[in-house]
Amino acid sequence: MIIVQTPLRVSFFGGGTDFPAFYHQEGGAVLSAAIDKFIFVTIKERFDCKIRVGYTSTEMVDSIDELKHSLIREALRKTGIERGVEITTMGDIPSEGSGLGSSSTVTIGALHAMYAYNGEIVPANRLAEEACEIEIDILGSPIGKQDQYIVAHGGLRFIEFRQDGTIEVEKVHLGEDTFRSLNNNFMLFFTGISRQANTILKEQSANIEDRTTTLSQLKDMAFVARHELENNNIDALGELLHQSWVLKKQLAGAITTSEIDEMYTSARQAGAIGGKITGAGGGGFLLLYCPFEKQNAIRATLHGLQELTFKIEMDGTKVIFNYR
């Protein structure tokens, strides 16, 4: 049996500039972090030739082609496993509509587990590249490429998407005190709204040509945020997040709602400097940057929302159990 642990993520800056349609023309950049909330993928040999996949549903099939779970199906094809396995996925939080990158986390975790089952050690970049192939090229998901790379590598990363298609993943180096303050000053609340990200992402993708100026500003903010962090000016992130959120809402009509805007305004009035909806928008989790001493006021203001405490997770996807 193999068990792989893969982190979810929060994206701070540059979301939308990781779409190939944009970065091949202008270049893109994001600042993202893996968090200590995970999806676990297990794989073990079966005594028969069937394939069993357990997630929110359970499938028992005779061939890969019969699988409805498209991410698992394509990961099996990619790794050359054809029969006689049992696979399960389990998450720390309900994954659908969370905005925490769960689809890419499942894909990376599945590929990693399957390669480990085959006895292969595959580097993070290759896992990310193959996950992008599955999600974007094969399944046609209207998504960018940051999620696959951040959950494969882990940590706090600056990811640059070059016009020639190359992708550079760099660790953001912080002092111990800065890193501790960064962890302490972020808050995450579930809005209670789940949404289908694909609808928003399709609109955002279709709007890229008309939103080039906005996307370029979002890319520039990722560079500025990295500079401020590496100079220990973490409070600058709050105002940058606010500016970025104002810009991001211009990318597609469904990124925010009146209900989300009310939550965000209330949080700002209670002491949050800035924030954003994670992922594509429209629901999921509300990320806030707030000085530690103001956080109880935020909790009181958003008392109807469930808080998810988190820290930045330094490890990317990893095998945590291997019994062969």
C-alpha positions as a Markdown table, in Angstrom:
| # | Residue | x | y | z |
|---|---|---|---|---|
| 1 | Met | 0.0 | 0.0 | 0.0 |
| 2 | Ile | 1.1 | 3.5 | -0.8 |
| 3 | Ile | -0.2 | 6.7 | 0.9 |
| 4 | Val | 0.6 | 10.1 | -0.6 |
| 5 | Gln | -0.1 | 13.4 | 1.2 |
| 6 | Thr | -0.5 | 16.4 | -1.0 |
| 7 | Pro | -1.2 | 20.0 | 0.3 |
| 8 | Leu | -4.0 | 22.3 | -0.7 |
| 9 | Arg | -2.9 | 25.9 | -1.5 |
| 10 | Val | -3.8 | 29.6 | -1.2 |
| 11 | Ser | -2.9 | 31.9 | -4.0 |
| 12 | Phe | -2.0 | 35.4 | -2.9 |
| 13 | Phe | -1.1 | 37.3 | -6.1 |
| 14 | Gly | -1.1 | 37.0 | -9.9 |
| 15 | Gly | -4.0 | 34.6 | -10.3 |
| 16 | Gly | -5.1 | 34.7 | -14.0 |
| 17 | Thr | -1.7 | 35.4 | -15.3 |
| 18 | Asp | -0.9 | 31.6 | -15.3 |
| 19 | Phe | -3.3 | 31.0 | -18.2 |
| 20 | Pro | -1.3 | 30.0 | -21.3 |
| 21 | Ala | -3.3 | 32.4 | -23.5 |
| 22 | Phe | -2.0 | 35.3 | -21.3 |
| 23 | Tyr | 1.5 | 34.3 | -20.4 |
| 24 | His | 2.6 | 33.3 | -23.9 |
| 25 | Gln | 1.9 | 36.9 | -24.9 |
| 26 | Glu | 2.8 | 38.9 | -21.8 |
| 27 | Gly | 4.5 | 36.5 | -19.3 |
| 28 | Gly | 2.9 | 35.7 | -16.0 |
| 29 | Ala | 3.8 | 35.5 | -12.3 |
| 30 | Val | 2.1 | 34.3 | -9.1 |
| 31 | Leu | 2.9 | 34.3 | -5.4 |
| 32 | Ser | 1.3 | 31.2 | -3.8 |
| 33 | Ala | 1.7 | 28.9 | -0.8 |
| 34 | Ala | 0.9 | 25.4 | 0.1 |
| 35 | Ile | -1.1 | 25.0 | 3.3 |
| 36 | Asp | -1.2 | 22.4 | 6.0 |
| 37 | Lys | -4.5 | 21.0 | 4.8 |
| 38 | Phe | -4.2 | 17.9 | 2.7 |
| 39 | Ile | -5.7 | 15.4 | 0.3 |
| 40 | Phe | -4.5 | 11.8 | 0.8 |
| 41 | Val | -4.4 | 9.3 | -2.0 |
| 42 | Thr | -3.9 | 5.6 | -1.3 |
| 43 | Ile | -3.3 | 2.8 | -3.8 |
| 44 | Lys | -2.9 | -0.9 | -3.2 |
| 45 | Glu | -3.0 | -4.1 | -5.1 |
| 46 | Arg | -6.2 | -6.1 | -5.5 |
| 47 | Phe | -6.4 | -9.8 | -5.6 |
| 48 | Asp | -8.4 | -9.7 | -8.8 |
| 49 | Cys | -8.1 | -7.6 | -12.0 |
| 50 | Lys | -10.8 | -5.0 | -11.2 |
| 51 | Ile | -10.2 | -1.3 | -10.5 |
| 52 | Arg | -11.9 | 0.1 | -7.4 |
| 53 | Val | -11.9 | 3.9 | -6.8 |
| 54 | Gly | -13.4 | 5.4 | -3.6 |
| 55 | Tyr | -14.1 | 9.1 | -3.2 |
| 56 | Thr | -17.5 | 10.7 | -2.5 |
| 57 | Ser | -18.8 | 7.8 | -4.6 |
| 58 | Thr | -17.4 | 4.3 | -5.1 |
| 59 | Glu | -16.6 | 2.8 | -8.5 |
| 60 | Met | -15.8 | -0.8 | -9.3 |
| 61 | Val | -15.0 | -1.4 | -12.9 |
| 62 | Asp | -13.2 | -3.9 | -15.2 |
| 63 | Ser | -11.3 | -1.3 | -17.3 |
| 64 | Ile | -10.0 | 2.2 | -17.1 |
| 65 | Asp | -12.4 | 3.4 | -19.8 |
| 66 | Glu | -15.3 | 2.7 | -17.5 |
| 67 | Leu | -14.1 | 5.1 | -14.8 |
| 68 | Lys | -16.2 | 8.2 | -14.2 |
| 69 | His | -13.6 | 9.9 | -12.0 |
| 70 | Ser | -11.7 | 11.6 | -14.9 |
| 71 | Leu | -8.6 | 12.7 | -12.9 |
| 72 | Ile | -8.0 | 9.2 | -11.6 |
| 73 | Arg | -8.8 | 7.6 | -15.0 |
| 74 | Glu | -6.3 | 9.8 | -16.8 |
| 75 | Ala | -3.6 | 9.4 | -14.1 |
| 76 | Leu | -3.9 | 5.6 | -14.5 |
| 77 | Arg | -3.4 | 6.0 | -18.2 |
| 78 | Lys | -0.5 | 8.3 | -17.8 |
| 79 | Thr | 1.3 | 5.9 | -15.4 |
| 80 | Gly | 0.5 | 2.8 | -17.3 |
| 81 | Ile | -1.5 | 1.0 | -14.6 |
| 82 | Glu | -4.3 | -0.9 | -16.3 |
| 83 | Arg | -5.9 | -3.2 | -13.7 |
| 84 | Gly | -5.9 | -4.8 | -10.3 |
| 85 | Val | -5.7 | -1.8 | -8.0 |
| 86 | Glu | -7.7 | -0.1 | -5.3 |
| 87 | Ile | -7.5 | 3.7 | -5.0 |
| 88 | Thr | -9.0 | 6.1 | -2.5 |
| 89 | Thr | -9.0 | 9.8 | -2.0 |
| 90 | Met | -9.6 | 11.6 | 1.3 |
| 91 | Gly | -9.4 | 15.2 | 2.2 |
| 92 | Asp | -9.1 | 17.4 | 5.3 |
| 93 | Ile | -12.0 | 19.6 | 4.0 |
| 94 | Pro | -14.8 | 19.1 | 1.5 |
| 95 | Ser | -13.0 | 19.7 | -1.7 |
| 96 | Glu | -15.6 | 20.7 | -4.2 |
| 97 | Gly | -15.9 | 24.4 | -4.7 |
| 98 | Ser | -13.4 | 25.3 | -1.9 |
| 99 | Gly | -11.1 | 27.4 | -4.1 |
| 100 | Leu | -8.1 | 25.8 | -2.5 |
| 101 | Gly | -6.9 | 24.0 | -5.6 |
| 102 | Ser | -8.3 | 20.6 | -4.7 |
| 103 | Ser | -8.6 | 19.3 | -8.3 |
| 104 | Ser | -4.9 | 19.8 | -9.0 |
| 105 | Thr | -4.1 | 18.4 | -5.5 |
| 106 | Val | -6.0 | 15.2 | -6.4 |
| 107 | Thr | -4.2 | 14.9 | -9.7 |
| 108 | Ile | -0.7 | 15.5 | -8.3 |
| 109 | Gly | -1.4 | 13.1 | -5.4 |
| 110 | Ala | -2.8 | 10.4 | -7.7 |
| 111 | Leu | 0.2 | 10.6 | -10.1 |
| 112 | His | 2.6 | 10.6 | -7.2 |
| 113 | Ala | 0.9 | 7.5 | -5.6 |
| 114 | Met | 0.7 | 5.6 | -8.9 |
| 115 | Tyr | 4.4 | 6.2 | -9.8 |
| 116 | Ala | 5.4 | 5.2 | -6.3 |
| 117 | Tyr | 3.3 | 2.0 | -6.8 |
| 118 | Asn | 5.3 | 1.4 | -9.9 |
| 119 | Gly | 8.5 | 1.9 | -8.0 |
| 120 | Glu | 9.4 | 5.1 | -9.7 |
| 121 | Ile | 10.7 | 8.3 | -8.1 |
| 122 | Val | 9.4 | 11.3 | -10.1 |
| 123 | Pro | 10.5 | 14.9 | -9.5 |
| 124 | Ala | 8.0 | 17.7 | -8.6 |
| 125 | Asn | 8.3 | 19.5 | -11.9 |
| 126 | Arg | 7.4 | 16.4 | -13.9 |
| 127 | Leu | 4.4 | 15.7 | -11.7 |
| 128 | Ala | 3.2 | 19.3 | -12.2 |
| 129 | Glu | 3.8 | 19.1 | -16.0 |
| 130 | Glu | 1.9 | 15.8 | -16.3 |
| 131 | Ala | -1.0 | 17.1 | -14.1 |
| 132 | Cys | -1.3 | 20.1 | -16.4 |
| 133 | Glu | -1.4 | 17.8 | -19.4 |
| 134 | Ile | -4.2 | 15.8 | -17.8 |
| 135 | Glu | -6.3 | 18.8 | -16.6 |
| 136 | Ile | -5.8 | 21.2 | -19.4 |
| 137 | Asp | -4.8 | 19.3 | -22.5 |
| 138 | Ile | -6.7 | 16.1 | -22.1 |
| 139 | Leu | -9.7 | 17.1 | -20.1 |
| 140 | Gly | -10.0 | 20.6 | -21.4 |
| 141 | Ser | -10.4 | 22.4 | -18.0 |
| 142 | Pro | -10.3 | 26.2 | -18.4 |
| 143 | Ile | -7.6 | 26.6 | -15.7 |
| 144 | Gly | -4.1 | 28.0 | -15.3 |
| 145 | Lys | -1.0 | 26.2 | -14.2 |
| 146 | Gln | -0.1 | 27.6 | -10.8 |
| 147 | Asp | -2.0 | 25.1 | -8.6 |
| 148 | Gln | -0.1 | 22.0 | -10.0 |
| 149 | Tyr | 3.3 | 23.6 | -9.4 |
| 150 | Ile | 2.7 | 24.9 | -5.9 |
| 151 | Val | 1.2 | 21.7 | -4.5 |
| 152 | Ala | 3.9 | 19.6 | -6.1 |
| 153 | His | 6.7 | 21.8 | -4.6 |
| 154 | Gly | 5.1 | 23.1 | -1.4 |
| 155 | Gly | 6.3 | 26.1 | 0.6 |
| 156 | Leu | 5.9 | 29.8 | -0.3 |
| 157 | Arg | 6.8 | 30.1 | -3.9 |
| 158 | Phe | 7.2 | 32.7 | -6.6 |
| 159 | Ile | 6.2 | 31.0 | -9.9 |
| 160 | Glu | 7.1 | 32.8 | -13.2 |
| 161 | Phe | 5.4 | 31.7 | -16.5 |
| 162 | Arg | 7.6 | 32.8 | -19.4 |
| 163 | Gln | 6.5 | 33.6 | -22.9 |
| 164 | Asp | 8.4 | 30.7 | -24.3 |
| 165 | Gly | 6.4 | 28.3 | -22.1 |
| 166 | Thr | 9.0 | 27.6 | -19.5 |
| 167 | Ile | 8.0 | 27.8 | -15.9 |
| 168 | Glu | 10.3 | 28.8 | -13.1 |
| 169 | Val | 9.5 | 27.9 | -9.5 |
| 170 | Glu | 11.5 | 29.8 | -6.9 |
| 171 | Lys | 11.4 | 29.6 | -3.1 |
| 172 | Val | 10.7 | 32.9 | -1.3 |
| 173 | His | 13.3 | 33.2 | 1.5 |
| 174 | Leu | 12.0 | 34.7 | 4.7 |
| 175 | Gly | 13.5 | 35.2 | 8.1 |
| 176 | Glu | 12.1 | 33.2 | 10.9 |
| 177 | Asp | 10.3 | 36.2 | 12.5 |
| 178 | Thr | 8.8 | 37.3 | 9.2 |
| 179 | Phe | 7.6 | 33.8 | 8.4 |
| 180 | Arg | 6.0 | 33.4 | 11.9 |
| 181 | Ser | 4.3 | 36.8 | 11.5 |
| 182 | Leu | 3.1 | 35.9 | 8.0 |
| 183 | Asn | 1.5 | 32.7 | 9.4 |
| 184 | Asn | -0.1 | 34.6 | 12.3 |
| 185 | Asn | -1.6 | 37.4 | 10.2 |
| 186 | Phe | -3.7 | 35.4 | 7.8 |
| 187 | Met | -7.2 | 34.2 | 8.4 |
| 188 | Leu | -9.4 | 32.0 | 6.3 |
| 189 | Phe | -13.2 | 31.7 | 6.5 |
| 190 | Phe | -15.6 | 29.5 | 4.6 |
| 191 | Thr | -18.2 | 31.7 | 3.0 |
| 192 | Gly | -20.8 | 28.9 | 3.0 |
| 193 | Ile | -21.0 | 29.3 | -0.7 |
| 194 | Ser | -19.9 | 26.5 | -3.0 |
| 195 | Arg | -19.6 | 27.2 | -6.7 |
| 196 | Gln | -18.6 | 25.6 | -10.0 |
| 197 | Ala | -15.2 | 27.2 | -10.8 |
| 198 | Asn | -15.3 | 26.2 | -14.4 |
| 199 | Thr | -18.1 | 28.6 | -15.2 |
| 200 | Ile | -16.2 | 31.5 | -13.8 |
| 201 | Leu | -12.9 | 30.4 | -15.3 |
| 202 | Lys | -14.4 | 30.0 | -18.8 |
| 203 | Glu | -15.6 | 33.6 | -18.7 |
| 204 | Gln | -12.3 | 34.7 | -17.3 |
| 205 | Ser | -10.4 | 32.8 | -20.1 |
| 206 | Ala | -12.7 | 34.3 | -22.7 |
| 207 | Asn | -12.0 | 37.8 | -21.4 |
| 208 | Ile | -8.2 | 37.6 | -21.4 |
| 209 | Glu | -7.7 | 39.6 | -24.6 |
| 210 | Asp | -9.9 | 42.4 | -23.3 |
| 211 | Arg | -8.3 | 42.3 | -19.8 |
| 212 | Thr | -4.6 | 42.4 | -20.7 |
| 213 | Thr | -4.0 | 45.6 | -18.9 |
| 214 | Thr | -5.6 | 44.4 | -15.7 |
| 215 | Leu | -3.8 | 41.0 | -15.8 |
| 216 | Ser | -0.5 | 42.8 | -16.3 |
| 217 | Gln | -1.2 | 44.9 | -13.2 |
| 218 | Leu | -1.9 | 41.7 | -11.3 |
| 219 | Lys | 1.3 | 40.2 | -12.5 |
| 220 | Asp | 3.2 | 43.3 | -11.4 |
| 221 | Met | 1.7 | 43.0 | -7.9 |
| 222 | Ala | 3.1 | 39.5 | -7.6 |
| 223 | Phe | 6.6 | 41.0 | -8.1 |
| 224 | Val | 6.0 | 43.8 | -5.7 |
| 225 | Ala | 4.6 | 41.5 | -3.0 |
| 226 | Arg | 7.6 | 39.2 | -3.3 |
| 227 | His | 10.0 | 42.2 | -2.9 |
| 228 | Glu | 8.0 | 43.5 | 0.2 |
| 229 | Leu | 8.1 | 40.0 | 1.8 |
| 230 | Glu | 11.8 | 39.6 | 1.2 |
| 231 | Asn | 12.4 | 43.0 | 2.8 |
| 232 | Asn | 10.3 | 42.0 | 5.9 |
| 233 | Asn | 7.5 | 44.4 | 5.1 |
| 234 | Ile | 4.7 | 42.0 | 5.5 |
| 235 | Asp | 2.0 | 44.5 | 6.4 |
| 236 | Ala | 2.3 | 45.8 | 2.8 |
| 237 | Leu | 0.8 | 42.5 | 1.7 |
| 238 | Gly | -2.6 | 43.6 | 3.2 |
| 239 | Glu | -2.9 | 46.7 | 1.1 |
| 240 | Leu | -1.6 | 44.9 | -2.0 |
| 241 | Leu | -4.2 | 42.1 | -1.4 |
| 242 | His | -6.9 | 44.7 | -1.3 |
| 243 | Gln | -5.7 | 46.4 | -4.5 |
| 244 | Ser | -5.4 | 43.0 | -6.2 |
| 245 | Trp | -8.9 | 42.0 | -5.2 |
| 246 | Val | -10.4 | 45.2 | -6.6 |
| 247 | Leu | -8.6 | 44.4 | -9.9 |
| 248 | Lys | -9.5 | 40.7 | -9.9 |
| 249 | Lys | -13.2 | 41.5 | -9.8 |
| 250 | Gln | -12.8 | 43.0 | -13.2 |
| 251 | Leu | -11.8 | 39.7 | -14.8 |
| 252 | Ala | -15.3 | 38.0 | -14.7 |
| 253 | Gly | -18.7 | 39.0 | -13.5 |
| 254 | Ala | -19.2 | 36.0 | -11.2 |
| 255 | Ile | -16.0 | 36.4 | -9.2 |
| 256 | Thr | -17.8 | 38.1 | -6.5 |
| 257 | Thr | -21.4 | 38.5 | -5.2 |
| 258 | Ser | -23.2 | 41.1 | -3.1 |
| 259 | Glu | -23.0 | 38.7 | -0.2 |
| 260 | Ile | -19.3 | 38.2 | -0.5 |
| 261 | Asp | -18.7 | 42.0 | -0.9 |
| 262 | Glu | -20.7 | 42.5 | 2.3 |
| 263 | Met | -18.5 | 39.9 | 4.2 |
| 264 | Tyr | -15.3 | 41.5 | 2.9 |
| 265 | Thr | -16.4 | 45.1 | 3.7 |
| 266 | Ser | -17.4 | 44.0 | 7.3 |
| 267 | Ala | -14.0 | 42.4 | 7.7 |
| 268 | Arg | -12.2 | 45.5 | 6.6 |
| 269 | Gln | -14.2 | 47.7 | 8.9 |
| 270 | Ala | -13.3 | 45.3 | 11.8 |
| 271 | Gly | -9.6 | 45.6 | 11.1 |
| 272 | Ala | -8.6 | 43.5 | 8.1 |
| 273 | Ile | -6.2 | 45.3 | 5.8 |
| 274 | Gly | -7.0 | 43.3 | 2.7 |
| 275 | Gly | -8.1 | 40.0 | 1.4 |
| 276 | Lys | -9.6 | 38.1 | -1.4 |
| 277 | Ile | -11.8 | 35.1 | -2.3 |
| 278 | Thr | -9.5 | 32.1 | -2.9 |
| 279 | Gly | -9.4 | 30.4 | -6.3 |
| 280 | Ala | -11.7 | 31.4 | -9.1 |
| 281 | Gly | -14.0 | 33.4 | -6.9 |
| 282 | Gly | -17.8 | 33.3 | -6.5 |
| 283 | Gly | -17.6 | 31.4 | -3.2 |
| 284 | Gly | -15.3 | 29.0 | -1.3 |
| 285 | Phe | -13.0 | 30.6 | 1.3 |
| 286 | Leu | -12.4 | 34.3 | 2.2 |
| 287 | Leu | -8.7 | 34.9 | 2.8 |
| 288 | Leu | -7.9 | 38.0 | 5.0 |
| 289 | Tyr | -4.7 | 39.7 | 6.1 |
| 290 | Cys | -5.2 | 41.1 | 9.5 |
| 291 | Pro | -2.8 | 42.1 | 12.3 |
| 292 | Phe | -3.0 | 39.5 | 15.1 |
| 293 | Glu | -4.4 | 42.0 | 17.7 |
| 294 | Lys | -7.5 | 42.7 | 15.4 |
| 295 | Gln | -8.4 | 39.1 | 14.7 |
| 296 | Asn | -10.9 | 38.6 | 17.5 |
| 297 | Ala | -12.8 | 41.6 | 16.2 |
| 298 | Ile | -12.8 | 39.9 | 12.8 |
| 299 | Arg | -14.1 | 36.6 | 14.3 |
| 300 | Ala | -16.9 | 38.5 | 16.1 |
| 301 | Thr | -17.9 | 40.3 | 12.9 |
| 302 | Leu | -17.9 | 37.1 | 10.8 |
| 303 | His | -19.3 | 34.9 | 13.6 |
| 304 | Gly | -21.6 | 33.1 | 11.2 |
| 305 | Leu | -18.7 | 31.8 | 9.1 |
| 306 | Gln | -16.5 | 28.8 | 9.9 |
| 307 | Glu | -12.9 | 29.7 | 10.3 |
| 308 | Leu | -10.2 | 27.4 | 9.0 |
| 309 | Thr | -6.9 | 27.9 | 10.8 |
| 310 | Phe | -3.9 | 27.1 | 8.7 |
| 311 | Lys | -0.1 | 27.5 | 8.4 |
| 312 | Ile | 2.1 | 27.5 | 5.3 |
| 313 | Glu | 3.2 | 23.9 | 4.6 |
| 314 | Met | 6.8 | 23.7 | 3.6 |
| 315 | Asp | 6.6 | 20.2 | 2.0 |
| 316 | Gly | 4.9 | 19.5 | -1.3 |
| 317 | Thr | 3.4 | 16.2 | -2.3 |
| 318 | Lys | 5.2 | 13.3 | -0.5 |
| 319 | Val | 4.8 | 9.6 | 0.2 |
| 320 | Ile | 4.0 | 9.1 | 3.9 |
| 321 | Phe | 3.5 | 5.3 | 3.8 |
| 322 | Asn | 5.0 | 2.7 | 1.5 |
| 323 | Tyr | 4.5 | -0.9 | 2.3 |
| 324 | Arg | 5.4 | -3.2 | -0.5 |
